[in-house]
């Protein structure tokens, strides 16, 4: 069954509280999202190999650097990359431009004939890009250019920083990087990816100790994962976790980075690694934050999903059985996380090979209920809604098959009972016949 995607976002409010100690003098940014040799794609991690002295393009060694300059066109690109701010900034700018084109193309049918609610134009005046949406807005609401969304987020957050607004105001402004200001739901798929690259390219040149640079890395990782670029997301999230540990980030921030990384492990097939890390994240958050904190519930949902992937259904059902009532009470029935947890629980019921007819019936009932809620809260096009609808179709098919099997078993049982009863009657008649014959033929008499 389709799994509802589940990703956690590092709260700016939490990051502000946790990173206050990172007030050391600004240092040159050394952490790179680019972690492969530009020529042979050898994995360099965060510190191996060497860099171009002018533009910081990374290589595994002098041979690849020389080859790239003489045959790979780097001699023509080097100054351009340097002018753009270096290899990391140049890469972010390039990836952002590509992602915007992909997002506009993906939204083309939905946005036909509409205008941007920010600039009121169909085509962006400067970039000529098309419109996007991919949130929970419906009707004629929510259409915008990625460039307009980016400019809005940059201005709002810059104002908050300049005026030293409090953590709550900063969080609200930061949310504009990945959340619609109209419906308040997160952007998804290609739009989330484009905004992730936009956020990263905006803050990449800040010092590594700058808290918002780290948060931009988080937004990028989530955006890549949301667009199913899981290998790229994995690279970003490994870099983020390494950076957080190197800077001595608090446990809550480390756990958030591990949670996102574990999700990517699962998406690329590293299931055992994902499950171990999700278990540690859930345990850590439960101890640090308590069972009612949303981050603990997110970790519980992710851990349960990993358990289901490994076919450890009883453990997953036991965990969700404890945490879903907490989510319903604390977050509410219409909260996205509550809906995800109930969807995952229904999946555990259906996928368990030992599931009973009552288990599958419960799964169908649950999915029908949350499907209605998801449509109302997030709209039919939202990934969570479509995932629930997919799971509901599968569960109904499983229920029909199980009910048909139950009918066949019942019919076979009825036939067997009828056969047993018939055989019993025949046996009784045979016994009666023998008794009657015995009375008609006294022992010892002969015929002849």
C-alpha positions in Angstrom: 0.0 0.0 0.0 1.2 3.5 -0.7 2.8 5.2 2.3 2.0 8.8 3.2 5.2 10.7 3.0 6.3 11.9 6.4 9.0 14.6 6.9 9.8 16.9 9.8 10.7 20.5 9.5 13.2 22.0 11.9 11.4 24.8 13.7 13.0 28.3 13.5 11.8 28.8 17.0 13.7 25.8 18.2 16.7 26.6 16.2 16.9 30.1 17.6 16.7 28.8 21.1 19.2 26.1 20.5 21.8 27.9 18.4 22.2 31.0 20.6 25.6 29.7 21.6 26.8 29.9 18.0 27.7 33.5 18.3 31.4 32.9 17.5 33.0 35.3 15.0 31.8 34.7 11.4 34.0 32.1 9.7 34.3 31.2 6.1 31.7 28.6 5.0 33.4 25.3 4.6 30.4 22.9 4.5 29.4 21.9 1.0 26.4 20.3 -0.5 28.7 19.5 -3.5 30.3 16.3 -2.2 31.6 14.7 -5.4 34.5 15.2 -7.8 33.3 17.4 -10.7 35.0 15.0 -13.2 34.7 11.4 -11.9 32.0 11.8 -9.3 34.1 10.2 -6.5 32.5 10.8 -3.2 34.6 13.3 -1.3 32.5 13.7 1.8 32.9 17.2 3.3 36.7 17.5 3.4 38.5 15.2 1.0 40.1 16.1 -2.3 41.0 19.6 -3.4 39.3 22.7 -4.7 39.8 25.1 -7.6 41.7 28.1 -6.1 39.4 30.5 -7.8 35.9 29.1 -7.8 36.1 26.3 -5.2 34.9 23.5 -7.6 35.8 20.2 -6.0 38.1 17.5 -7.4 39.4 14.2 -6.1 42.9 15.1 -7.1 45.2 17.1 -9.5 44.6 14.7 -12.4 40.8 15.4 -12.5 41.3 19.1 -11.9 43.8 19.3 -14.9 41.4 17.2 -17.1 38.5 19.4 -16.2 40.4 22.5 -17.1 41.8 21.2 -20.4 38.9 19.0 -21.7 35.8 19.6 -19.5 35.3 23.3 -20.2 36.2 24.6 -16.8 38.6 27.1 -18.3 35.6 28.9 -19.7 33.3 28.5 -16.7 35.7 29.2 -13.9 35.4 33.0 -14.0 31.6 32.7 -14.4 31.4 30.4 -11.3 33.6 32.8 -9.3 31.5 35.8 -10.3 28.3 33.9 -9.1 29.8 33.5 -5.7 31.7 30.2 -6.0 30.9 26.6 -6.9 28.3 26.2 -4.2 26.4 29.4 -5.1 26.7 28.7 -8.8 25.3 25.2 -8.4 22.4 26.5 -6.2 21.6 29.1 -8.8 21.6 26.6 -11.6 19.6 24.0 -9.8 17.0 26.6 -8.8 16.5 27.7 -12.4 16.0 24.1 -13.5 13.7 23.4 -10.6 11.5 26.4 -11.4 11.1 25.3 -15.0 10.1 21.8 -13.8 7.6 23.1 -11.3 5.9 25.4 -13.8 5.7 22.6 -16.3 4.2 20.2 -13.7 1.5 22.9 -12.8 0.8 23.9 -16.4 -2.6 22.3 -16.6 -3.8 23.5 -13.2 -2.7 27.1 -13.8 -4.0 27.6 -17.3 -5.8 31.0 -17.6 -4.8 32.1 -14.1 -2.7 35.0 -12.7 -0.3 35.3 -9.8 -1.9 36.5 -6.6 1.2 38.5 -5.8 2.1 40.3 -9.0 -1.3 39.8 -10.8 0.4 38.6 -14.0 0.2 35.3 -15.9 3.9 35.4 -16.9 6.6 36.7 -14.6 7.7 40.1 -15.9 11.4 39.3 -15.6 11.9 35.5 -15.8 8.9 34.8 -18.0 8.2 31.7 -15.9 4.8 30.2 -15.6 2.6 29.8 -12.5 2.6 27.1 -9.8 0.4 26.1 -7.0 0.8 22.6 -5.3 -0.6 23.5 -1.9 -4.1 23.1 -0.5 -5.7 26.1 -2.2 -8.7 25.4 -4.4 -10.7 27.3 -7.0 -8.9 30.3 -8.2 -6.8 30.8 -5.1 -3.1 30.2 -4.5 -1.6 30.6 -8.0 1.8 32.3 -8.0 5.2 32.4 -9.6 8.0 30.7 -7.7 10.0 33.9 -8.1 7.3 35.9 -6.5 7.0 33.5 -3.6 10.8 33.6 -3.2 10.9 37.4 -3.2 8.0 37.6 -0.7 9.8 35.2 1.7 13.1 37.0 1.4 11.6 40.4 2.1 9.5 39.2 5.0 12.3 37.3 6.7 14.8 40.1 6.1 12.4 42.5 7.8 12.1 40.2 10.8 15.9 39.8 11.1 16.5 43.6 10.8 13.8 44.5 13.4 14.9 41.7 15.8 11.5 40.3 16.0 10.8 37.5 18.5 11.0 33.7 17.8 7.3 33.4 16.9 7.4 36.2 14.4 10.6 34.7 12.9 9.0 31.3 12.6 5.9 32.8 10.9 8.2 34.6 8.4 10.4 31.6 7.8 7.4 29.4 7.0 7.0 31.4 3.8 9.9 29.3 2.4 7.8 26.2 2.3 4.3 27.0 3.3 1.4 28.8 1.5 0.5 32.1 3.1 -3.2 31.6 2.1 -4.1 28.0 3.0 -1.2 27.6 5.5 -0.4 24.1 4.1 3.1 23.0 3.0 4.0 23.1 -0.7 4.7 19.7 -2.1 6.4 17.9 -5.0 8.1 20.1 -7.6 7.2 23.4 -6.0 8.7 22.3 -2.6 11.9 21.4 -4.5 12.1 24.7 -6.3 11.5 26.6 -3.0 14.1 24.5 -1.3 16.8 25.5 -3.9 15.6 29.1 -3.6 16.0 29.1 0.1 19.4 27.4 -0.1 20.8 29.8 -2.7 19.6 32.8 -0.6 21.5 31.8 2.5 24.3 29.5 1.2 27.0 32.3 1.4 26.3 32.9 5.1 28.9 31.6 7.6 28.5 28.0 8.6 27.7 29.1 12.2 24.7 31.1 11.0 21.6 29.3 12.2 19.5 30.3 9.1 22.0 28.8 6.7 21.6 25.4 8.5 17.8 25.8 8.4 18.0 26.6 4.6 19.9 23.3 4.2 17.0 21.6 6.0 14.4 23.2 3.7 16.5 22.0 0.7 16.7 18.5 1.9 13.0 18.3 2.5 12.2 19.8 -0.8 14.4 17.3 -2.7 12.8 14.5 -0.8 9.3 15.8 -1.5 10.1 15.7 -5.3 11.4 12.1 -4.9 15.1 13.1 -5.5 16.0 10.9 -2.6 19.7 10.4 -3.4 20.2 14.1 -3.6 18.2 14.6 -0.4 20.4 12.0 1.3 23.6 13.9 0.4 22.2 17.2 1.7 20.9 15.6 5.0 24.2 13.8 5.6 26.0 17.1 5.2 23.6 18.8 7.5 23.9 16.2 10.3 27.7 16.3 10.0 27.6 20.1 10.3 25.3 20.0 13.3 27.5 17.6 15.2 30.6 19.6 14.3 29.1 22.8 15.7 27.9 21.1 18.8 24.2 21.6 18.2 21.8 20.7 21.0 20.2 17.2 21.1 16.8 18.4 19.7 18.5 19.7 16.6 20.6 16.6 16.1 17.5 14.4 16.5 15.7 16.5 13.9 18.5 16.1 11.4 18.7 12.3 12.1 14.9 12.0 11.6 15.1 13.5 8.1 18.2 11.4 7.3 16.5 8.2 8.4 13.5 9.0 6.2 15.9 9.3 3.2 17.6 6.0 4.2 14.3 4.3 3.9 13.5 5.9 0.6 16.8 4.6 -1.0 16.3 1.1 0.4 18.6 1.2 3.5 15.8 -0.1 5.6 17.8 -1.5 8.6 19.7 1.8 8.9 16.5 3.7 8.7 14.8 1.6 11.4 17.7 1.8 13.8 17.9 5.6 13.4 14.2 6.1 13.7 14.1 4.0 16.9 16.9 6.1 18.4 15.1 9.4 17.4 11.8 8.3 18.9 13.5 7.2 22.1 15.5 10.4 22.3 12.5 12.6 21.7 10.3 10.7 24.1 12.8 11.2 26.9 13.6 14.8 26.0 10.2 16.2 25.0 7.6 13.8 26.3 4.8 11.9 24.5 2.6 14.9 23.7 5.2 16.9 21.8 4.5 16.9 18.0 8.1 16.0 17.3 7.8 12.9 19.4 4.7 11.9 17.5 6.4 12.5 14.1 9.2 10.2 15.2 6.7 7.5 16.3 5.0 7.6 13.0 8.3 7.4 11.1 9.5 4.5 13.3 6.2 2.6 12.8 6.5 3.1 9.1 10.0 1.6 9.1 8.8 -1.3 11.2 6.0 -2.0 8.7 8.5 -2.0 5.8 10.5 -4.7 7.6 7.2 -6.6 8.2 7.3 -6.2 12.0 3.6 -5.5 12.0 2.8 -6.3 15.7 5.5 -3.8 16.9 4.2 -1.2 14.5 0.6 -1.7 15.6 1.5 -1.6 19.3 3.4 1.7 18.9 0.7 3.4 16.9 -1.9 2.1 19.3 -0.2 4.1 22.0 0.5 7.2 20.1 -2.5 7.8 17.8 -4.8 8.6 20.7 -2.3 11.2 21.9 -2.1 12.7 18.4 -5.9 12.9 18.2 -6.2 14.5 21.6 -3.3 17.0 21.2 -3.2 17.8 17.5 -6.9 17.2 16.5 -8.6 14.9 14.0 -7.9 17.2 11.0 -4.1 17.6 11.6 -1.9 16.3 8.9 0.2 14.2 11.2 -2.9 12.6 12.9 -4.2 11.6 9.4 -0.8 10.2 8.5 -0.5 8.1 11.6 -4.0 6.7 11.1 -3.2 5.9 7.5 0.0 4.1 8.5 -2.0 2.1 11.2 -4.5 1.1 8.6 -1.7 -0.1 6.4 -0.3 -2.2 9.2 -3.7 -3.9 9.6 -4.0 -4.7 5.9 -0.5 -5.8 5.2 -0.1 -8.2 8.1 -0.4 -11.7 6.6 -2.2 -12.7 9.9 -4.8 -10.0 9.6 -8.4 -11.1 10.3 -11.5 -10.1 8.5 -12.2 -7.7 11.4 -8.7 -6.2 11.0 -9.2 -5.4 7.3 -12.7 -4.1 8.0 -11.3 -1.7 10.6 -8.7 -0.5 8.1 -11.4 0.3 5.5 -13.5 2.1 8.0 -10.5 4.2 9.2 -9.4 5.0 5.7 -12.9 6.1 4.6 -13.1 8.4 7.6 -9.6 10.1 7.1 -10.1 10.3 3.4 -13.1 12.6 3.9 -11.1 14.7 6.3 -8.1 14.9 4.1 -10.2 16.1 1.1 -11.8 18.8 3.3 -8.6 20.0 4.9 -6.0 19.6 2.1 -7.9 19.1 -1.1 -8.0 16.1 -3.5 -4.7 16.9 -5.2 -2.6 16.9 -2.1 -0.1 13.9 -1.9 -1.5 12.8 1.5 -5.1 12.7 0.1 -4.1 10.8 -2.9 -2.0 8.3 -0.8 -5.0 7.7 1.5 -7.3 7.2 -1.6 -4.8 4.7 -3.0 -4.7 2.8 0.3 -8.4 2.8 0.6 -8.8 1.2 -2.9 -6.3 -1.5 -1.9 -8.0 -2.1 1.4 -11.4 -2.4 -0.2 -10.1 -4.9 -2.7 -8.5 -6.8 0.2 -11.8 -6.7 2.1 -13.8 -7.9 -0.9 -11.3 -10.8 -1.4 -11.4 -11.7 2.2 -15.2 -11.6 2.4 -15.5 -13.7 -0.8 -13.0 -16.2 0.8 -15.1 -16.1 4.0 -18.3 -16.8 1.9 -16.5 -19.7 0.2 -15.3 -21.1 3.5 -18.8 -20.8 5.0 -20.3 -22.5 1.9 -17.8 -25.3 2.2 -18.5 -25.6 5.9 -22.2 -25.8 5.2 -21.7 -28.4 2.6 -19.5 -30.4 4.9 -22.1 -30.2 7.6 -24.8 -31.3 5.2 -22.5 -34.2 4.1 -21.8 -35.2 7.7 -25.5 -35.1 8.5 -26.4 -37.2 5.4 -23.7 -39.7 6.3 -25.0 -39.8 9.9 -28.5 -40.4 8.6 -27.3 -43.2 6.3 -25.4 -44.8 9.1 -28.4 -44.6 11.3 -30.6 -46.2 8.5 -28.0 -48.9 8.1 -28.0 -49.6 11.8 -31.8 -49.7 11.8 -31.9 -52.0 8.8 -29.5 -54.4 10.4 -31.6 -54.4 13.5 -34.8 -55.2 11.6 -33.1 -57.9 9.6 -31.8 -59.3 12.9 -35.3 -59.6 14.2 -36.6 -61.3 11.0 -33.9 -63.9 10.9 -33.5 -65.7 14.2 -29.9 -66.9 14.9 -29.3 -70.5 13.7 -32.2 -70.8 11.2 -31.4 -71.8 7.7 -33.1 -71.4 4.3 -33.1 -74.0 1.7 
